[in-house]
C-alpha cells in the first residue's frame, strides 16, 4: 500500500513540475524499495464481526467521512478493483 501511495505522489509531483506548478518534483529521487522496503503480502484479513463493527462505526460518523470509510472498506479488496467495477 505504501508503495502505491508513493507512486501516486510521484505522479502528482511530476505533473506539477511539468505544468510549472513547482520547479522540480520533490519525490523524483525517492525509490520505493529504499524508502519503504520490500513489499510484504498480507496474511490477515478482517473477520465478519470486524467488518460489521467497522461498517456500523462508519455509519455513526455520518456524512462525508462515514461514507468515505465505507467506500474504502468496499474497495480495499485484493486484487485491486477498477473504479468501473464499483456498483453504487
N, C-alpha and C positions, 0 to 999 in steps of 0.2 A: 504494500500500500504506500509506504513512504517513497519508494522508487517511482511509483505512478504520480504521486503528488509533485515530486521533483521534476519529472518530465513535463507536467503541465506548467509548472512555474517557469521552467526554462523556455518553453514555447511562448508563454506570455511575454517574458522579458525580451526574447528575440524579436517578437512582433513589435514591441515598444521601441526597441533600438532601430529596427528597420524603418519605422514610421516617424522617427525623430522625437519620440516622447522622452527617451533617455539617451545619453551619449553612447553608452555601451551596456550590454547585459551584465548585471552583477552575478548572474548564475552561469555564465558561459564556461567558466573554468571548473565548475563543480562536476565531479564524477560520482555517480551513484554508488558504485562499489566501495570507493574510498570513503565517502561521506557516511553512507548508511550501512554498508556491509553486504554480505551475501544475502540474497533473497531466501527467506525461510517459508516453507509451506506450512500452513496452519494445520494442526491436528484436532483442535477442539471446535465444536460447533455449539450454538445455543440450544438449550433444551426447549421443549414446547412450553414449559412453565415460564422459562426466562423470556421467551418471545412474547407470551401473553402479558407478562408483567411489564415488559418494555412498551408494548403497544398501549396498554392502559395508562401508563405513566405519561406517554406522549400525548394521549388524549387529554389528560389533565392539564398539560402545558397550554393547550389551546393554540389558536392561530397566531402567527405563522409557524412558530417553532415546532409545535406538536406534529403538524402535517409534514414538516421537513424531516423530522426524525423518523416518522413512519415511512416516508419515501426512501430514506436512506436504508432502513431495515429491509424494505421490499427489494431494493436494487443491490443490496450488499451480498449478492449470491456469487458463487463461483461455479462455472466460469462466468466472467463478466457478461452482462446482458447489454444490448444496444437500446438506445432510447426509443426506437420504433417497436420494441418488444414490450414496452410498458403499457398496460391497459388501465386507464383511469376511469 
